[in-house]
Amino acid sequence: MKPNRRAYVNAHLISPQQGLNGVGGLLVEDGLILAVGPQVTAEMVGAATAITDCKGKLLIPGLIDMRVFTGEPGSEYRETLATASEAAAAGGVTTMIVMPNTQPVIDDAAIVDYILRLARDTALVRVHPMAAITKGLHGELMSEIGLVQAAGAVAVTDGTKAVSNANMFRRALLYARDFDMLVVQHVEEPTLASGVMNSGEAASKLGLSGISPMAEVIMLERDLRLVEMTGARYHAAQISCAASVEVIRAAKVRGLKVSCGVSINHLVLNENDIGAYRTFFKLSPPLRDENHRRALVAGVADGTIDVIVSSHDPQSDDTKRLPFAEAAFGAIGLETLLSAALSLYHNDNMPLDRLVEAMSQVPAKLLGLDVGRLEAGAPADFTLVDLNLSWKVDVASLCSRSKNSPFERRTLEGRAIETVVAGRTVYNYAP
């Protein structure tokens, strides 16, 4: 039997960029895809190759999660790159893009290099950092965009903070344009976002201060005017309301180099899930009402919203087991991203190929990564999925070091049963 060679046959292949959506197989050798398509069968590869019979299960490119927060360096008690990568592998994520909100902040070339070296030594999946737009995330002094890019940063962002100084953001866009660097913004006007949940009837009933969708829309519209001035590539990290979908749609019609993401939480949950002050549903931006949720789903389906992210943001019990108004924002999501997204397919809200595209091929294209596709010569990063496997989210068994999952005790349908990175199996589901 030839070493480092394995075939996955009798699978349902989906890889929209390559026009794959049907029965076929995939042949892997030395970490690369050697062949893929309906021609790859057990008979074709021969007895000298190790064979996995997928029995009709779904085989898709490994997911690329464009918004992952960890605690390393500085807050390893929340999450390390190692534990985040374990959660990613269990969720079918083969590449995670980590945010610069660490201690110290990822705002210079040395720290970018440190993250990459640490990931090579400890992570099960591929890790690429985004660097900070501004030093220390303070919004005052711009980071050296060219140097962090040369060190390996795939984009720049201030993570959970918007760069509210318009002139500073304009300058950052100009510098990023010269390096063809993607600028990622948290679209929330900070002076209008002093509440703790979506403004409206639900907030009034709970006696909690609200955050209007206009806090997002105003920042987004300002940013797009600056994009128009500079010609830079711009990505709204996650939008949460119907008006933002329309603003992005109009910007694309005007030919601006814009894209946007949405958290899986905002696609499958709404403000009513907060219930009796459940802090695992306290997110930034906040969960909106059902009309906004449906508009977001429609925006993904028609391609206005480009990518779906987990917005994985681990928080400790000390910051989450508090009164709602005092609790930290954020929820974990790497391990549940795929399963939660599959609910949109099971509910007939989204075709499978669009979901796969939004979680693999589009983020790879935006970030210039050579992954996210099933194609001969591409890295062998893929996920085998059982669409009909039901499982109950038990936070104690989740791989993440923090346990603040909004899907706690929910039953989800469909999950990754094998995750492969560079031809090596990094996760196998064991019920």
C-alpha positions in Angstrom: 0.0 0.0 0.0 1.4 3.4 -1.0 2.2 5.6 2.0 0.5 8.9 2.4 -2.1 8.0 -0.2 -5.8 7.7 0.6 -9.0 7.8 -1.3 -12.5 8.9 -0.1 -15.0 7.3 -2.4 -18.8 7.2 -2.7 -19.2 10.7 -1.3 -21.6 13.6 -2.1 -19.1 16.2 -3.2 -19.9 19.9 -3.0 -17.4 22.5 -4.1 -19.2 25.3 -6.0 -16.1 26.9 -7.5 -15.2 23.7 -9.2 -18.8 22.9 -10.2 -19.0 19.8 -8.0 -22.4 18.8 -6.6 -22.9 15.1 -6.8 -21.5 11.6 -6.2 -17.8 11.1 -6.5 -14.5 10.7 -4.7 -11.3 12.4 -3.7 -7.7 11.0 -3.9 -5.1 12.4 -1.5 -1.4 12.0 -1.7 1.4 13.8 0.3 -1.0 16.4 1.7 -2.5 17.5 -1.7 -5.6 16.5 -3.6 -4.4 14.3 -6.5 -7.8 13.9 -8.2 -11.4 14.7 -7.4 -14.7 14.0 -9.1 -17.1 11.2 -10.2 -14.2 9.4 -11.8 -12.5 8.7 -8.4 -13.9 5.3 -7.4 -12.5 2.3 -5.5 -11.9 0.5 -8.8 -10.0 3.5 -10.2 -7.6 3.9 -7.3 -6.8 0.2 -6.9 -6.0 -2.0 -4.0 -2.7 -0.3 -3.3 -4.5 2.8 -1.9 -6.2 3.1 1.6 -9.9 3.6 0.9 -12.6 5.3 3.0 -16.1 4.5 1.9 -18.1 7.7 2.6 -21.4 5.9 2.1 -23.0 8.9 0.5 -22.1 11.4 3.2 -21.2 14.9 2.3 -17.6 15.9 1.5 -16.9 19.6 1.4 -13.8 21.9 1.5 -12.7 22.6 5.1 -14.4 25.6 6.5 -12.5 28.9 6.9 -13.7 30.9 9.9 -12.8 34.6 9.4 -13.6 35.8 12.9 -12.0 33.8 15.8 -11.0 35.4 19.1 -8.6 33.5 21.4 -7.0 34.4 24.7 -3.5 33.7 23.6 -1.3 35.5 24.3 -2.3 37.0 27.6 -5.6 35.4 28.6 -4.9 31.7 28.1 -7.5 30.8 30.8 -10.2 31.8 28.2 -8.7 30.0 25.2 -5.4 29.0 23.7 -4.6 28.4 20.0 -4.4 24.7 20.8 -7.8 24.5 22.4 -9.4 26.7 19.8 -7.9 24.5 17.1 -9.4 21.4 18.7 -12.8 23.1 18.7 -12.3 24.1 15.1 -11.3 20.6 14.0 -14.4 19.1 15.8 -16.5 21.6 13.9 -15.1 21.0 10.4 -13.1 24.2 10.4 -9.6 23.7 8.8 -8.5 27.3 8.8 -9.1 29.9 11.5 -8.4 33.6 11.2 -7.5 34.9 14.7 -8.2 38.5 15.8 -5.6 40.9 17.2 -7.5 41.5 20.5 -4.9 39.8 22.7 -2.4 40.9 25.3 -0.1 42.1 23.8 -2.2 43.2 20.8 -1.1 41.8 17.5 0.0 45.1 16.1 3.5 44.6 14.9 5.5 42.1 12.8 7.2 40.4 15.8 3.8 39.4 17.4 2.4 38.2 14.0 5.5 36.0 13.6 5.1 34.8 17.2 1.4 33.7 16.6 2.4 31.9 13.4 5.2 30.0 15.1 3.1 29.1 18.1 0.3 27.9 15.8 2.8 25.7 13.9 3.8 24.1 17.1 0.4 23.7 18.9 -2.6 24.0 16.5 -4.3 21.2 14.7 -5.6 23.4 11.9 -4.2 26.3 9.8 -4.0 29.6 11.7 -3.6 33.0 10.1 -3.7 36.3 12.2 -5.3 39.6 11.4 -3.2 42.4 12.7 -4.5 45.6 14.4 -5.3 48.6 12.3 -4.2 50.9 15.1 -1.5 50.4 17.8 -2.9 48.9 20.9 -6.4 49.1 19.4 -6.5 52.6 20.7 -7.6 54.2 17.4 -4.9 56.9 17.5 -1.7 55.6 15.8 -1.7 53.4 12.7 0.1 50.0 12.7 2.8 49.4 10.1 0.5 47.7 7.6 3.2 46.8 5.1 5.4 45.2 7.8 2.6 43.1 9.4 1.5 41.9 5.9 5.1 40.9 5.1 5.2 39.0 8.5 2.1 37.0 7.5 -1.0 39.0 8.6 -3.9 38.3 6.1 -5.9 41.5 6.9 -6.1 44.4 9.4 -8.8 45.0 11.9 -9.4 46.4 15.4 -11.5 43.4 16.2 -14.3 44.3 18.5 -13.6 48.0 18.2 -14.5 50.3 15.4 -12.0 52.8 14.2 -14.3 55.8 14.9 -11.8 58.6 13.9 -12.8 59.2 10.3 -9.4 60.7 9.3 -7.5 57.8 10.9 -9.6 55.3 9.1 -9.2 57.1 5.8 -5.4 57.0 6.2 -5.5 53.3 7.1 -7.6 52.6 4.0 -5.1 54.5 1.8 -2.1 52.6 3.2 -3.9 49.3 3.0 -4.9 50.0 -0.6 -1.2 50.4 -1.6 -0.5 46.9 -0.2 -3.8 45.4 -1.5 -4.6 44.6 2.2 -8.1 43.9 3.3 -9.4 46.3 6.0 -12.0 44.7 8.3 -14.2 46.9 10.4 -16.5 46.3 13.4 -19.4 48.4 12.2 -20.7 50.0 15.3 -20.7 53.7 16.1 -19.4 53.5 19.8 -21.2 56.6 21.0 -24.6 55.2 19.8 -23.9 51.7 21.1 -24.0 52.1 24.9 -26.8 49.5 25.4 -26.7 45.8 26.0 -29.2 44.3 23.6 -31.3 45.2 20.6 -33.4 48.3 21.1 -37.1 47.6 20.9 -40.0 46.0 22.7 -38.0 43.0 24.0 -35.5 45.3 25.6 -38.2 47.4 27.2 -39.9 44.3 28.7 -36.6 43.2 30.2 -35.8 46.7 31.4 -32.5 46.6 29.5 -30.8 49.5 27.6 -31.0 49.0 23.8 -28.6 49.4 20.9 -30.3 50.7 17.8 -29.5 49.2 14.4 -28.7 52.7 13.3 -25.5 52.5 15.4 -24.4 49.9 12.8 -25.8 51.6 9.7 -24.3 55.0 10.4 -20.8 53.6 10.8 -21.2 51.4 7.7 -22.4 54.3 5.5 -19.6 56.5 6.8 -17.0 53.8 6.0 -18.3 53.2 2.5 -17.9 56.9 1.7 -14.3 56.6 2.8 -13.9 53.5 0.7 -15.3 55.5 -2.3 -12.6 58.1 -1.6 -9.7 55.7 -1.3 -10.5 52.7 -3.5 -9.4 50.3 -0.7 -10.7 46.8 -0.2 -13.2 46.9 2.8 -15.0 44.1 4.7 -17.7 44.7 7.3 -16.9 42.0 9.9 -20.5 41.2 10.7 -23.7 43.0 10.0 -26.9 42.4 11.9 -29.8 44.3 10.4 -31.9 44.6 7.3 -30.8 48.2 6.5 -27.1 47.1 6.5 -27.9 44.4 3.9 -29.4 47.1 1.7 -26.5 49.5 2.2 -24.0 46.7 1.2 -26.1 45.7 -1.8 -26.2 49.3 -3.1 -22.4 49.7 -2.5 -21.8 46.6 -4.6 -24.0 48.0 -7.4 -21.8 51.1 -7.4 -18.8 48.9 -7.9 -17.1 49.5 -4.6 -14.6 46.8 -3.4 -16.7 45.9 -0.4 -17.8 42.6 1.3 -19.3 41.7 4.5 -19.9 38.8 6.9 -22.6 37.7 9.3 -22.3 35.6 12.5 -24.1 32.3 12.4 -25.7 33.4 15.7 -27.5 36.3 13.9 -28.7 33.9 11.2 -30.3 31.3 13.5 -31.1 33.2 16.7 -33.0 36.4 17.6 -33.5 38.7 20.5 -36.2 36.5 22.0 -33.7 33.8 22.7 -32.3 36.0 25.5 -35.3 34.9 27.5 -34.8 35.3 31.2 -31.6 37.3 30.9 -29.5 34.5 29.5 -26.0 36.1 29.1 -24.7 33.5 26.6 -26.9 35.4 24.1 -25.3 38.8 24.9 -23.4 39.5 21.7 -21.9 42.4 19.8 -23.6 43.4 17.6 -26.7 42.3 19.5 -29.2 39.7 18.3 -32.0 41.6 16.5 -35.6 40.8 16.0 -37.0 38.1 13.6 -37.5 40.5 10.7 -33.8 41.4 10.7 -32.8 37.7 11.1 -34.8 36.8 8.0 -33.3 39.7 6.0 -29.8 38.4 6.9 -30.7 34.9 5.8 -32.0 36.3 2.5 -28.8 38.4 2.1 -26.6 35.3 2.4 -28.8 33.4 0.0 -28.6 36.0 -2.7 -24.9 36.7 -2.2 -25.2 40.2 -0.8 -23.6 38.9 2.4 -20.4 37.2 1.4 -19.3 35.0 4.4 -20.7 33.3 7.5 -18.5 33.4 10.6 -18.6 31.8 14.1 -17.5 35.0 15.8 -16.0 32.6 18.4 -15.4 34.8 21.5 -14.6 32.7 24.6 -15.5 34.3 28.0 -15.0 32.9 31.4 -17.7 32.2 34.0 -16.4 35.2 36.0 -17.5 37.5 33.1 -20.6 35.7 31.9 -22.3 34.4 35.1 -23.3 38.0 36.0 -26.5 40.1 35.7 -27.1 40.6 32.0 -26.2 44.3 32.0 -22.8 43.6 33.6 -21.9 40.4 31.7 -19.3 40.5 28.9 -20.3 40.3 25.2 -19.4 37.2 23.2 -20.1 33.5 22.6 -18.1 30.5 21.5 -19.0 29.0 18.2 -16.2 27.1 16.3 -17.6 23.7 17.2 -21.2 24.5 16.4 -20.7 26.8 13.3 -21.3 24.0 10.7 -24.1 22.3 12.5 -26.0 25.5 13.2 -25.5 26.6 9.6 -27.0 23.2 8.4 -30.2 24.2 10.1 -30.7 26.7 7.4 -30.5 23.9 4.8 -32.7 21.6 6.8 -35.3 24.4 7.1 -35.1 25.1 3.3 -33.7 28.6 3.8 -30.5 28.0 2.0 -29.0 25.5 -0.6 -26.0 23.5 0.6 -23.7 24.8 -2.1 -24.3 28.4 -1.0 -23.6 27.5 2.6 -20.4 25.8 1.6 -19.4 28.7 -0.6 -20.0 31.3 2.2 -17.9 29.3 4.7 -15.0 28.1 2.6 -14.4 29.5 -1.0 -15.4 33.1 -0.5 -13.3 33.7 2.7 -10.4 32.0 1.0 -10.7 34.4 -2.0 -11.1 37.5 0.2 -8.0 36.7 2.1 -5.9 35.3 -0.7 -5.6 31.8 0.8 -4.8 28.8 -1.3 -7.4 26.6 0.4 -11.2 26.3 0.5 -11.7 24.2 -2.7 -11.7 20.6 -3.9 -9.4 20.7 -6.9 -6.4 18.7 -8.1 -3.3 20.3 -6.8 -5.0 22.1 -3.9 -4.2 21.4 -0.2 -6.1 18.4 1.0 -8.2 20.3 3.6 -11.7 18.9 3.7 -14.5 17.8 6.0 -16.8 14.7 5.9 -20.3 15.6 7.1 -23.2 13.5 8.2 -26.2 15.7 7.4 -28.6 13.6 9.4 -26.7 13.0 12.6 -28.5 14.6 15.5 -26.5 15.6 18.5 -27.2 17.6 21.7 -24.8 20.3 22.6 -23.3 19.5 26.0 -21.0 22.3 26.9 -19.0 20.1 29.2 -17.9 18.0 26.2 -17.1 20.9 23.9 -13.4 21.3 23.2 -13.2 25.0 23.8 -11.7 26.0 27.1 -14.6 28.4 27.8 -18.2 27.1 27.7 -20.3 30.2 26.8 -22.3 28.6 24.0 -25.6 30.0 23.0 -26.5 26.5 21.7 -26.2 24.9 25.1 -28.6 22.0 25.5 -29.9 22.4 21.9 -30.2 19.5 19.6 -28.6 20.2 16.2 -28.9 18.1 13.1 -25.7 17.4 11.1 -22.1 17.6 12.1 -18.5 17.0 10.9 -17.5 13.3 11.4 -14.0 13.6 10.0 -11.8 16.7 9.4 -8.6 16.5 7.3 -5.9 19.2 7.1 -3.1 18.8 4.6 -4.1 15.2 4.1 -3.9 14.4 7.9 -7.0 13.5 9.9 -7.2 15.9 12.8 -10.6 14.9 14.0 -12.8 11.8 14.0 -16.3 11.9 15.6 -16.7 9.4 18.4 -20.3 9.4 19.7 
